[in-house]
Amino acid sequence: MTKVAIVILNFNGKHFLQQFLPSVLQFSEGAKIVVADNGSTDQSAEFVKEKFREIEVIQLSENKGFCGGYNSVLKKIQATYYVLLNSDVEVTPNWLQPVIQLMDSNTTIAAAQPKILSHRDKNKFEYAGAAGGLIDMLGYPFCRGRMFNSLEEDLGQYDDTVPIFWASGACLFIRADRYHEMGGLDEDFFAHMEEIDLCWRLTRAGNTIFYQGKSTVYHVGGGTLSASNPRKTYFNFRNGLSLLVKHQRFSSLLWKFPLRILLDWVAALHFLSIGSAIHAKAVIIAHLSFMKKIRQEIIKRAATTRLVKGYKSATIFRGLIVFEYFLLRRKSIDKLKI
C-alpha cells in the first residue's frame, strides 16, 4: 500500500495545474500523486493526462464540492496518509518529510499542516491556514499568523511544532484510517470550514492536530471562491452556525448560539456600513438557510456525538476574537492570552 497519496481536487483549475503541478512532481519523491477532477469543463483532466502521464487522474461526472469530491475520490485510494492539496499551492523542497516524520512519531496525531505562506507575497502568511488554525468560544476561526484580514510577516516566529485546533484544507495531512473512521468531510458543508469540523471530530475522538513549521508551501488562495464573492460569505456564516450546533455542549449552546446570531447580525450591519449590501444579504440568507434545516442539524449533532463516543476538550480560545480584534485592536496571536 502507498504510504503517502497527494490528492489534488480540481475544478476548472487548468491554469493552476499547469503552474503548480511541476513543483509537486519535483519535490514529492516517493508519493503517489492524484488529480481528482470535480466535473471540470475546461479540459483539465485531458491536460493532465497528456502532459503529466505519471499522475493518476480520477474524474467525477459533476462538481460535488470540496467535501463530496474528496469523499468520493478518497474511497478509491489506499494509502497510510492522504495529503489534501489545493490546486493553487506551490510546494517546496522537503515539504513532505517533516510532516510525515512528525505523524510517524506519534500515532495520536491524526492530522497536520505545514506553514502556509502567500504566493502573492511570499514574506507573509496566507489567509487559509497560515501557521495553524485556532477557534474561539463562539466558533469563530482564526490562525496563528492571521487574524481576520491582518496577515503577519513571516519572521520565523512560527517555525515551531505545536498542537493546533484545526489544520487547513489547503494542505491537509491526515491519516487515511482516521479520515474514514470519522466518515470523511461533512458534505452538508459543501465548502469552507469543513476541515475545522473534521478536526473537531477527530479531537473529540481522542486525537490531536499539529502544525509543523519546518515545512513550507505557498498558497494563492481564493482560486475557486474569492473573498469578494458573496457565496463565500454565505458558506462561512452558514457553516459557522453548523459548527457551533454540532460540537458545543448543550448547556453552552443555550447562550452561545443566540450570542453568535447577534454578532453575525452585527457583521451584516458592518457590511452595509461599508457599502457591501450583497455580503450583508449573504449573511441573512445563510441564517435563513440554517434555520430551515435546524432539525437536520440537531439530528446530525446527535449522530456526531454517537460517532466520537466522548468529548475530549480541545484547545479553544476562551475569549471572543471579534472583541479582541475590533475593540481591543489585538491583531496578532502574541497579544492574546492563549
C-alpha positions as CSV (number, residue, x, y, z in Angstrom):
1,M,0.0,0.0,0.0
2,T,1.2,3.5,-0.8
3,K,2.4,5.4,2.3
4,V,1.6,9.0,1.0
5,A,-1.1,9.9,-1.5
6,I,-1.2,13.6,-2.6
7,V,-4.7,14.2,-3.8
8,I,-5.4,17.5,-5.7
9,L,-9.1,18.2,-6.1
10,N,-9.6,20.3,-9.2
11,F,-12.5,22.3,-10.6
12,N,-11.7,24.3,-13.7
13,G,-8.2,25.0,-12.5
14,K,-6.2,24.0,-15.6
15,H,-4.1,27.2,-15.3
16,F,-3.2,26.3,-11.6
17,L,-2.4,22.7,-12.6
18,Q,-0.1,24.0,-15.3
19,Q,1.6,26.3,-13.0
20,F,1.9,24.2,-9.8
21,L,2.0,20.5,-10.7
22,P,5.6,20.7,-11.7
23,S,6.6,21.6,-8.2
24,V,4.5,18.8,-6.7
25,L,6.2,16.3,-9.0
26,Q,9.7,17.7,-8.4
27,F,9.5,17.8,-4.6
28,S,7.3,14.8,-3.7
29,E,9.5,11.8,-4.3
30,G,8.0,8.5,-3.3
31,A,4.5,9.8,-3.0
32,K,1.5,8.9,-5.2
33,I,0.0,11.9,-6.9
34,V,-3.6,12.0,-7.9
35,V,-5.6,14.8,-9.6
36,A,-9.3,14.3,-8.8
37,D,-11.3,16.3,-11.4
38,N,-14.6,17.6,-10.0
39,G,-16.6,17.8,-13.2
40,S,-14.5,20.5,-14.8
41,T,-15.4,21.9,-18.2
42,D,-12.0,23.5,-19.0
43,Q,-10.4,20.2,-20.2
44,S,-8.3,20.0,-17.0
45,A,-8.4,16.2,-16.9
46,E,-7.3,15.8,-20.5
47,F,-4.5,18.3,-20.0
48,V,-3.1,16.3,-17.0
49,K,-3.4,13.0,-18.9
50,E,-1.5,14.4,-21.8
51,K,1.2,16.5,-20.0
52,F,1.7,14.6,-16.7
53,R,1.4,10.9,-17.5
54,E,2.9,9.8,-14.2
55,I,0.0,11.4,-12.4
56,E,-3.2,9.4,-11.9
57,V,-6.4,11.2,-12.9
58,I,-9.8,10.3,-11.4
59,Q,-12.7,12.0,-13.0
60,L,-16.1,12.8,-11.3
61,S,-19.1,13.4,-13.5
62,E,-20.2,16.5,-11.7
63,N,-19.0,19.1,-9.2
64,K,-19.6,17.6,-5.8
65,G,-17.9,20.5,-3.9
66,F,-14.8,20.2,-1.8
67,C,-16.4,17.8,0.6
68,G,-18.3,15.5,-1.7
69,G,-15.5,15.5,-4.2
70,Y,-12.9,14.3,-1.7
71,N,-15.2,11.8,-0.1
72,S,-15.9,10.2,-3.4
73,V,-12.3,10.1,-4.6
74,L,-10.6,9.0,-1.3
75,K,-12.7,5.9,-1.2
76,K,-10.8,4.8,-4.3
77,I,-7.3,5.5,-2.9
78,Q,-5.4,3.2,-0.5
79,A,-2.6,4.9,1.5
80,T,-1.4,5.4,5.0
81,Y,-1.6,9.2,4.7
82,Y,-3.6,11.4,2.5
83,V,-2.4,14.9,1.7
84,L,-5.4,17.0,0.5
85,L,-3.7,19.7,-1.6
86,N,-5.3,22.7,-3.3
87,S,-4.5,23.1,-6.9
88,D,-3.3,26.6,-6.3
89,V,-0.4,25.6,-4.0
90,E,3.3,25.7,-4.8
91,V,5.2,23.2,-2.7
92,T,8.9,23.5,-1.7
93,P,11.8,21.1,-1.3
94,N,11.4,18.9,1.8
95,W,7.8,19.8,2.3
96,L,6.5,16.3,2.9
97,Q,9.2,14.7,5.1
98,P,8.9,16.9,8.3
99,V,5.2,16.5,8.5
100,I,5.2,12.7,7.8
101,Q,8.0,12.2,10.3
102,L,6.1,14.1,12.9
103,M,3.0,12.0,12.3
104,D,5.0,8.8,12.2
105,S,6.5,9.7,15.7
106,N,3.1,9.9,17.4
107,T,0.1,7.8,16.4
108,T,-2.3,10.1,18.2
109,I,-1.6,12.9,15.6
110,A,-4.4,12.4,13.2
111,A,-3.9,15.5,11.0
112,A,-1.4,18.2,10.5
113,Q,-0.5,21.1,8.3
114,P,2.7,22.9,7.2
115,K,3.5,26.6,7.3
116,I,1.3,28.2,4.6
117,L,2.6,31.5,3.1
118,S,1.1,33.7,0.5
119,H,2.1,33.0,-3.1
120,R,1.5,36.7,-3.9
121,D,3.6,38.0,-1.1
122,K,6.0,35.2,0.0
123,N,7.1,37.0,3.1
124,K,3.6,37.0,4.6
125,F,1.3,34.3,5.9
126,E,-1.7,33.2,3.8
127,Y,-5.3,33.6,4.9
128,A,-6.3,29.9,4.7
129,G,-4.4,28.3,7.5
130,A,-1.3,30.4,8.0
131,A,0.6,28.9,10.9
132,G,-2.2,26.7,12.2
133,G,-5.9,27.1,13.0
134,L,-7.5,28.1,16.3
135,I,-11.0,28.8,17.3
136,D,-12.7,31.0,19.9
137,M,-15.6,30.2,22.3
138,L,-18.3,31.1,19.8
139,G,-16.7,29.1,17.0
140,Y,-15.1,31.9,15.1
141,P,-11.9,30.5,13.5
142,F,-8.6,32.4,13.3
143,C,-5.0,31.4,12.8
144,R,-1.5,31.9,14.1
145,G,-0.2,34.5,11.7
146,R,-3.6,35.6,10.6
147,M,-6.5,37.3,12.4
148,F,-9.3,38.3,10.2
149,N,-7.6,40.2,7.3
150,S,-4.4,41.1,9.3
151,L,-1.6,38.9,7.9
152,E,1.7,38.8,9.7
153,E,5.1,38.8,8.1
154,D,7.0,35.5,8.4
155,L,10.0,36.4,10.6
156,G,10.5,32.8,11.9
157,Q,8.1,33.4,14.8
158,Y,6.2,30.3,13.9
159,D,9.0,27.9,13.0
160,D,7.8,25.7,15.8
161,T,6.0,22.4,16.0
162,V,2.8,22.7,18.1
163,P,-0.7,21.3,18.6
164,I,-3.4,23.4,17.0
165,F,-7.2,23.3,16.8
166,W,-7.6,22.8,13.1
167,A,-5.4,22.1,10.1
168,S,-6.1,23.9,6.8
169,G,-7.8,22.1,4.0
170,A,-5.5,23.9,1.6
171,C,-2.7,21.5,2.6
172,L,-4.1,18.9,5.0
173,F,-2.1,15.8,6.0
174,I,-4.4,13.2,7.5
175,R,-4.3,9.6,8.4
176,A,-6.4,7.7,5.9
177,D,-7.9,5.3,8.5
178,R,-9.0,8.2,10.8
179,Y,-10.5,10.1,7.8
180,H,-12.7,7.1,7.0
181,E,-13.4,6.3,10.7
182,M,-14.9,9.9,11.0
183,G,-16.9,9.5,7.9
184,G,-14.8,11.9,5.9
185,L,-15.8,15.5,5.4
186,D,-19.4,16.6,6.1
187,E,-20.9,17.1,2.7
188,D,-23.6,19.4,4.0
189,F,-20.8,22.0,4.4
190,F,-20.1,21.7,0.6
191,A,-17.1,24.0,1.0
192,H,-15.5,26.2,3.8
193,M,-14.9,25.2,7.4
194,E,-15.3,21.5,6.6
195,E,-11.8,20.9,7.7
196,I,-12.5,22.6,11.0
197,D,-15.4,20.3,11.6
198,L,-13.4,17.2,10.7
199,C,-10.5,18.3,13.0
200,W,-13.1,18.9,15.8
201,R,-14.5,15.5,15.4
202,L,-11.0,13.9,15.4
203,T,-10.1,15.8,18.6
204,R,-13.3,14.8,20.3
205,A,-12.4,11.2,19.5
206,G,-9.1,11.5,21.3
207,N,-6.8,12.5,18.5
208,T,-4.5,15.6,18.2
209,I,-3.9,18.0,15.4
210,F,-0.5,19.6,14.8
211,Y,1.3,22.3,12.9
212,Q,4.8,21.6,11.5
213,G,6.7,24.8,10.9
214,K,9.7,23.0,9.3
215,S,7.6,22.5,6.2
216,T,6.5,25.4,3.9
217,V,4.1,25.8,1.0
218,Y,2.8,28.9,-0.9
219,H,-0.9,29.3,-1.5
220,V,-2.6,31.6,-4.0
221,G,-5.9,31.5,-2.2
222,G,-9.4,32.3,-3.5
223,G,-8.8,30.2,-6.6
224,T,-12.4,28.8,-6.5
225,L,-14.2,31.5,-4.5
226,S,-12.6,34.8,-3.9
227,A,-13.1,36.8,-0.7
228,S,-15.2,39.3,-2.7
229,N,-17.7,36.5,-3.7
230,P,-20.9,36.6,-1.6
231,R,-21.2,32.9,-1.9
232,K,-18.0,32.6,0.2
233,T,-19.6,34.8,2.8
234,Y,-22.7,32.7,2.7
235,F,-20.8,29.4,3.3
236,N,-18.7,30.9,6.1
237,F,-21.7,32.2,8.1
238,R,-23.9,29.2,7.5
239,N,-21.2,26.7,8.2
240,G,-20.1,28.6,11.3
241,L,-23.5,28.0,12.8
242,S,-23.3,24.3,11.9
243,L,-20.0,24.0,13.7
244,L,-21.4,25.6,16.8
245,V,-24.6,23.4,17.0
246,K,-22.7,20.3,16.0
247,H,-20.0,20.4,18.6
248,Q,-20.8,22.6,21.6
249,R,-22.2,21.2,24.8
250,F,-25.9,21.7,25.1
251,S,-25.5,23.8,28.3
252,S,-23.1,26.2,26.5
253,L,-25.2,26.2,23.3
254,L,-28.2,27.8,25.2
255,W,-26.4,31.1,25.4
256,K,-23.6,30.8,22.8
257,F,-26.0,30.3,19.9
258,P,-28.1,33.5,20.5
259,L,-24.9,35.5,21.0
260,R,-23.4,34.1,17.8
261,I,-26.5,35.1,15.9
262,L,-26.4,38.6,17.3
263,L,-22.7,39.1,16.4
264,D,-23.4,37.7,12.9
265,W,-26.0,40.4,12.5
266,V,-23.5,43.0,13.7
267,A,-21.3,41.7,10.9
268,A,-24.1,42.1,8.4
269,L,-24.6,45.7,9.6
270,H,-20.9,46.3,9.2
271,F,-21.1,45.1,5.6
272,L,-23.9,47.5,5.0
273,S,-22.0,50.4,6.5
274,I,-19.1,49.9,4.1
275,G,-21.3,49.6,1.1
276,S,-21.3,45.8,0.8
277,A,-25.0,45.1,0.8
278,I,-24.5,41.9,-1.2
279,H,-22.4,40.4,1.6
280,A,-24.9,41.6,4.3
281,K,-27.6,39.8,2.3
282,A,-25.4,36.7,2.2
283,V,-25.3,36.7,6.0
284,I,-29.1,36.9,6.2
285,I,-29.5,34.1,3.6
286,A,-27.0,32.0,5.5
287,H,-29.0,32.3,8.7
288,L,-32.3,31.6,6.9
289,S,-30.8,28.5,5.2
290,F,-29.5,27.2,8.5
291,M,-32.8,27.8,10.3
292,K,-34.7,25.9,7.6
293,K,-32.5,22.9,8.3
294,I,-32.3,23.2,12.1
295,R,-34.0,19.8,12.7
296,Q,-31.5,18.2,10.4
297,E,-28.6,19.9,12.2
298,I,-29.9,18.6,15.6
299,I,-30.1,15.1,14.2
300,K,-26.5,15.4,12.8
301,R,-25.4,16.7,16.2
302,A,-26.7,13.5,17.8
303,A,-25.0,11.4,15.2
304,T,-21.7,13.1,15.7
305,T,-21.9,12.6,19.5
306,R,-22.5,8.8,18.9
307,L,-19.7,8.6,16.4
308,V,-17.0,10.2,18.6
309,K,-18.0,8.4,21.8
310,G,-17.0,11.1,24.2
311,Y,-15.9,14.7,24.4
312,K,-12.2,15.3,24.7
313,S,-11.7,19.1,25.2
314,A,-9.6,20.8,22.6
315,T,-7.6,24.0,22.9
316,I,-10.3,26.6,22.4
317,F,-9.6,30.3,23.0
318,R,-11.9,31.2,25.8
319,G,-12.3,34.8,24.7
320,L,-14.1,36.4,21.8
321,I,-11.8,37.0,18.9
322,V,-14.2,39.6,17.5
323,F,-13.9,41.6,20.7
324,E,-10.1,41.2,20.9
325,Y,-9.6,42.2,17.3
326,F,-12.1,45.0,16.6
327,L,-12.4,46.6,20.1
328,L,-9.1,45.9,21.8
329,R,-7.1,46.1,18.5
330,R,-5.1,43.0,19.2
331,K,-4.2,41.8,15.8
332,S,-1.7,39.1,16.4
333,I,-1.5,35.9,18.5
334,D,1.2,37.2,20.8
335,K,-1.3,39.8,22.0
336,L,-3.8,37.2,23.2
337,K,-3.7,35.2,26.3
338,I,-3.9,31.7,24.9
